[in-house]
Amino acid sequence: MASPHLQRTMAGTDDHESISCGSCISDIETASTADSCGNPWSGWRGLKKLEEEDEEHVILKHRFYSSLGSISNHCPVVAVHKNMHNVGSAKTRLEAFQRCLEATKEKRGGNANIKNAWCGASKEGVDRIVQHGFELCGQPGDSKRYGLGLYLSPDSSAIDSVMSSVPDEDGLRHLVVCCVILGNTEEIRPHSLQNCPRSDEFDSGVDNEKFPKKFIVWPSHVMTHVLPLYVLSIKLDLQRKEVQKEPVKKPTSPWIPLTTLVCMLSSRLPAHEVCKIRRLHNAYMERKITRQQLVFQVRQLSGDKLLLSAIKAFRARVFYLH
C-alpha cells in the first residue's frame, strides 16, 4: 500500500505532483522500523527497491516524465528506490531535518517553503548521499557557479539533473528525489562567490526568482535542510547535445495536458483510478501505447462528463490568465 502523501496529488502552479514532506517523514519512520535492511541493489545500502506496480513508483515515474515532456521516451526509468533512512548518519539527519523544518516555519511565519527537487549523482555518489548526506557544488574554477553550495533542480527541470548525473558501468544515470527547505530565497548572480545568506532575511538562493532552474542550499544548511527520499535510475540513449525539450504539436480539438488532468481528477476520482491514468500516461510517454489508445482508456476511466468538465475548467483558467 502506498503512503498517504503519494495517494493524492497536490496541484501547484506548475501542475506537477508534489510530495508532502510531513507525511513522507512519518511514512519513512514506520517503514524503517518494519524493514531495517531495505532491499539493496547495485551495492547500495539503505535503499528499498519499489516494484513497478507500487503506487509510489508510478507517481515518481509520472513526475519525471511530465518534467521531461517529449524527450521522456529517450530517458526510460529503469528502477525506483526508496530511502529507508537507516544507514550511516541517515536517521540523525532525518531528525535534524524535522527540527529545521519546524524552526523555519516558526521563523518565516508558518511557511518553510518546502519544495521537491532533483539531484543528479553518480552510482557511488548515491551511496554517499544515502549514508552521509549531500556534497557541495560550485567549486572554484566553475564558470557557471552560483556561489558555493548544493545545487538542486526544481521539479520542472529534471533534465538539468539528468545531464549533471554520471553514467555508471551499465550506462545508467541516477537522480536523487529530495525535499528541500528553502525558506526565504534570494536571487544569486552567475560567477558569485557567495557561500551564505546575504542577511538574516534569507535562507537559500535561486538562479532566478521568478523562474528558477537552480535551488542553492548554502554549506551550513546542506546537512539539515535537504532530505533525500528516492532514487530514480534511468537509461539515457541520446548524446548530451541532442537532449533538449522539443516543441509538441497541440491537438486542434478541445484538450487538456495530461499532467493537469491528473491534478484535477485526483480530487474527483478514487486514488486507484488516478493511479491507472498515471500508469497509462507513463506508457504513452514511453511510446508503449498510442495517443488514441491513451485517450480511449482515459475516457473509459473518467467518463466523458467528468473529462469535459475538466477541459472546460482548464480552458476557462487559461482564458482568465490571458
LINLIN-V239672 format. One line per field, one symbol per residue. phi: phi as a letter, one per 30 degrees, with the letter a starting at -180 (. if undefined). A space follows every 50 residues. Layout:
# LINLIN-V239672
phi: ???
This chain:
# LINLIN-V239672
phi: .ddedcdbccdcdcicdbcddeddddddddddddbdcibebhidciccdc ddddddedddddddddddidcddcbddcabbcdchbbhcedddddddddd ddddeddcijcdhdbdacbdaddddedddddbjdcdbidejddcdbjclc cbcdedbeeddedddcdddcidcbcccbcbdchdcbdcdeidcdbaedad dcbabbdaddbdcbcccdedcedbcbcdcbbccbcccbdedcdadcdcdd dddebaedddddddddcccdeddddddddddeddddidbddddddddddd dciddddddddddddddddddc
